[in-house]
Amino acid sequence: MSDLNGDPRQGLRESVVQGRIHTAYLFSGAGDEPRDAALEFVRALACSAATGSACEACAACRRSAPGDPVEIDGSGKSGPLFRHVGDHPDLVWIERGSGDTRVRIGQVRALQQAFRLRSMEGGRRAAVIADAEWLNQEAQNALLRILEEPPDRTTLVLVSGQPAGLLATVRSRCQRVRFARGQETSPLASDEAQEIVAHLENLSRMSTPDLLDWAEEFRGPRAIAAAAVAELLGVGSAWLHETTCGLAAAGAPVDGRLAAWTTLKSCRKSLVQRNANPQMVAERALLAIQEALQ
């Protein structure tokens, strides 16, 4: 499906006013803006005033007003698989549970079950899946069943900072809404990212034992280790892209760096979709970058 042009939030507001609502959206971009826009959008869908934004006066808006969020447990053992937006029964919010490294298939199945029920308020139902890049392949295949046969008057919003990690069949069924990446949200802008870049630039001079020692830093509880490796892959990919463009402009060979970038993309899929060991993923990524630099 095509992108919304211009200011994405304004485009979404206009679509609500005009009643041009798609069954599925993919909000992509860095930082919190896509998540904030998704919350704003689904609240506007529930609003009885249909002005494009939550009026904050009708019963639906009062019910969807955000409060202290209920903590989600992706396994359903110590908490719910999803929560509602405010206490609105027709607005669902799904994200990774505390300590989880993925959005689980059980959460998607719970959404399927919720969508089978009639609207409690008699209006449109909507669900947001934040952290959508952390849906593994099994969960994405389950999600496809909703996208292929969407229930009547339902809208699904996927929010992803890395939409390339989603299956092409999922992306193709969503209306894309891209949020611009500002300078302040560049993957290379933070002090932490610059520290990783400094290490990457030194990889060509790093011995194999030293490289493995660096990768060993990504041991520990999987949720923490996987998040750290995901950051490494994100910064590494952005750095490779930036340096490759510079080399290409100067007429220098870039095949090695392109191959390393492809490897990092594969590493991310292994980390998210195949639940791979974070330390081993880090080793593979760092070795690929080192080979490209040499």
C-alpha positions in Angstrom: 0.0 0.0 0.0 1.1 3.6 -0.5 2.5 6.0 2.1 0.7 8.8 3.7 2.2 12.0 2.2 3.2 15.2 4.0 2.8 15.5 7.8 1.9 11.9 8.8 0.0 12.9 11.9 -2.1 15.5 10.0 -2.7 12.9 7.3 -4.0 10.4 9.9 -6.3 13.0 11.4 -7.7 13.8 8.0 -8.3 10.1 7.2 -10.3 9.8 10.5 -12.4 12.8 9.6 -13.1 11.5 6.1 -13.7 8.0 7.2 -10.9 6.6 5.1 -9.6 4.0 7.6 -7.4 1.1 6.6 -7.5 -2.2 8.3 -3.7 -2.2 9.0 -0.9 0.4 9.3 2.8 0.2 9.8 4.2 3.2 11.6 8.0 3.4 11.3 10.7 5.7 12.5 13.1 6.3 15.3 12.3 7.5 18.8 9.0 7.7 20.6 7.0 9.6 17.9 5.6 6.5 16.1 4.4 5.1 19.4 2.9 8.4 20.5 1.2 8.8 17.1 -0.2 5.3 17.3 -1.7 6.0 20.7 -3.2 9.3 19.4 -4.5 7.6 16.3 -6.4 4.7 18.0 -7.9 7.1 20.5 -9.1 9.3 17.6 -10.7 6.2 16.0 -12.7 5.5 19.2 -13.7 9.1 19.7 -17.4 9.7 19.0 -16.8 13.2 17.7 -14.7 12.0 14.8 -12.7 15.2 14.6 -9.4 13.5 13.9 -8.2 13.8 17.5 -9.5 12.7 20.8 -12.0 15.3 21.9 -11.4 14.3 25.6 -15.0 15.1 26.3 -17.0 12.1 25.1 -17.4 8.9 27.0 -15.0 7.0 24.7 -12.2 9.6 25.2 -12.7 9.6 28.9 -12.3 5.8 28.9 -9.3 5.8 26.6 -7.4 8.5 28.6 -4.0 7.0 29.4 -3.3 6.3 33.0 -0.7 4.2 34.8 0.0 1.3 32.3 -0.6 -2.2 33.4 2.6 -4.3 33.1 2.3 -6.9 30.4 3.7 -10.4 30.8 4.3 -12.0 27.4 3.9 -15.5 28.9 0.7 -14.6 30.7 1.9 -16.1 34.0 2.2 -13.1 36.2 0.2 -10.5 34.2 -2.0 -10.0 31.1 -0.8 -10.7 27.6 -2.0 -7.3 26.6 -3.5 -4.2 28.1 -6.2 -1.8 27.1 -5.7 1.9 26.2 -6.9 3.5 29.4 -9.8 1.2 30.3 -11.4 1.3 26.9 -12.4 -2.3 26.1 -12.1 -2.0 22.3 -8.6 -0.5 22.3 -5.7 -3.0 22.8 -2.0 -2.4 23.3 0.6 -5.1 22.9 4.3 -4.9 23.5 7.1 -7.0 24.9 6.6 -8.2 28.4 9.0 -7.1 31.1 12.2 -9.1 30.6 11.0 -10.5 27.3 13.1 -10.3 24.1 10.2 -10.8 21.7 6.5 -10.3 21.3 5.1 -13.8 21.7 2.8 -15.8 19.6 0.5 -16.2 22.6 0.0 -12.4 22.6 -1.0 -12.4 18.9 -3.4 -15.3 19.5 -4.9 -13.4 22.4 -5.5 -10.5 20.0 -7.1 -12.8 17.5 -9.5 -14.0 20.2 -10.3 -10.4 21.3 -11.0 -9.4 17.7 -13.5 -12.3 17.4 -15.6 -10.7 20.0 -18.1 -8.0 19.3 -17.2 -4.4 20.0 -18.1 -3.7 23.6 -18.8 0.0 22.8 -20.4 -0.6 19.4 -17.8 1.3 17.5 -14.5 0.6 15.8 -11.9 -1.7 17.5 -8.2 -1.0 17.2 -5.0 -2.6 18.4 -1.4 -1.4 18.6 1.5 -3.8 18.5 4.5 -1.8 19.6 8.0 -3.3 19.3 6.7 -5.0 16.1 10.2 -5.8 15.0 10.4 -8.2 17.9 7.7 -10.4 16.6 9.3 -13.7 15.7 8.4 -15.5 12.5 5.9 -17.8 14.2 4.1 -14.8 15.7 4.2 -12.9 12.4 2.6 -15.9 10.6 -0.2 -15.9 13.2 -0.6 -12.1 12.6 -1.0 -12.7 8.9 -4.2 -14.6 9.6 -5.6 -11.3 11.0 -4.3 -9.3 8.1 -5.6 -11.7 5.4 -9.1 -11.9 6.9 -9.5 -8.8 9.1 -12.6 -8.6 11.2 -15.2 -6.0 10.4 -14.5 -2.4 11.7 -11.1 -3.3 13.1 -7.8 -1.5 12.7 -4.3 -2.9 13.5 -1.3 -0.6 14.0 2.2 -2.0 13.9 4.9 0.2 15.3 8.5 -0.6 14.4 11.9 1.2 14.5 13.2 -1.5 12.2 10.4 -2.5 9.7 12.8 -4.4 7.5 12.8 -7.1 10.3 9.1 -7.8 9.5 8.1 -10.4 6.8 7.5 -8.9 3.4 4.0 -10.4 3.4 3.2 -8.5 6.6 4.6 -5.2 5.4 2.7 -5.5 2.1 -0.7 -5.6 3.8 -0.1 -2.5 5.8 -0.5 1.2 5.0 3.0 2.6 5.5 3.3 5.7 7.6 6.9 6.9 7.9 8.0 9.4 10.5 11.1 11.4 9.6 14.3 10.7 11.4 15.6 13.9 13.0 19.3 14.5 13.7 18.7 14.1 17.4 17.3 10.6 16.8 20.1 9.4 14.4 21.4 6.0 15.5 24.9 7.5 15.6 24.0 10.7 17.6 24.2 9.5 21.2 27.3 9.2 23.3 26.7 5.5 23.7 26.5 5.0 19.9 29.7 7.0 19.4 31.5 4.7 22.0 30.4 1.7 19.9 31.6 3.4 16.7 35.0 4.0 18.2 35.3 0.3 18.9 34.1 -0.6 15.4 36.7 1.7 13.9 39.4 -0.2 15.8 38.2 -3.6 14.7 40.7 -3.8 11.8 43.5 -3.7 14.4 41.9 -5.9 17.0 43.1 -9.4 17.5 40.6 -12.3 17.4 40.9 -12.9 21.2 40.2 -9.2 21.8 37.2 -9.4 19.4 35.8 -12.5 21.3 36.4 -10.7 24.6 34.2 -7.8 23.3 31.5 -10.3 22.2 31.6 -11.9 25.6 30.4 -8.7 27.1 27.0 -9.6 25.6 26.5 -12.5 28.0 24.0 -12.5 30.9 20.2 -12.5 31.1 18.9 -12.8 27.6 16.6 -9.8 27.7 19.4 -7.5 28.6 22.0 -9.1 26.3 19.6 -9.2 23.3 18.8 -5.5 23.8 22.5 -4.6 23.9 23.2 -6.7 20.8 20.3 -5.1 19.0 21.8 -1.7 19.7 25.2 -2.9 18.4 23.6 -4.1 15.2 21.7 -0.9 14.8 24.7 1.3 15.3 26.9 -1.0 13.2 24.4 -1.0 10.3 24.1 2.8 10.4 27.9 3.2 10.6 28.4 0.8 7.7 25.8 2.7 5.6 27.4 6.0 6.3 31.0 5.0 5.6 30.0 2.9 2.5 28.2 6.0 1.0 31.4 8.0 1.6 33.6 5.4 0.0 31.3 4.9 -3.0 31.3 8.7 -3.6 35.1 8.6 -3.7 35.1 5.7 -6.2 36.5 3.3 -3.6 35.5 -0.4 -3.6 32.6 -1.1 -1.2 31.7 -4.8 -1.8 33.1 -5.9 1.6 31.1 -3.4 3.5 28.0 -4.2 1.7 28.5 -7.9 2.5 29.0 -7.0 6.2 25.8 -4.9 6.1 23.9 -7.9 4.7 25.4 -10.1 7.5 24.2 -7.7 10.2 20.7 -7.7 8.7 20.8 -11.5 8.9 22.1 -11.3 12.4 19.1 -9.2 13.5 16.7 -11.8 12.1 18.5 -14.5 13.9 18.4 -12.6 17.2 14.7 -11.7 16.9 13.0 -14.5 14.8 15.2 -17.5 15.7 15.9 -16.6 19.4 19.7 -17.0 18.7 22.3 -16.7 21.5 23.1 -12.9 21.8 26.8 -13.5 22.3 27.1 -15.7 19.2 25.2 -13.1 17.2 27.6 -10.4 18.4 30.6 -12.6 17.4 29.2 -13.2 13.9 28.5 -9.5 13.4 31.9 -8.3 14.7 33.8 -10.8 12.6 31.9 -9.7 9.5 32.7 -6.0 10.1 36.3 -6.9 10.8 36.6 -8.8 7.6 35.1 -5.9 5.6 37.6 -3.5 7.1 40.6 -5.7 6.3 
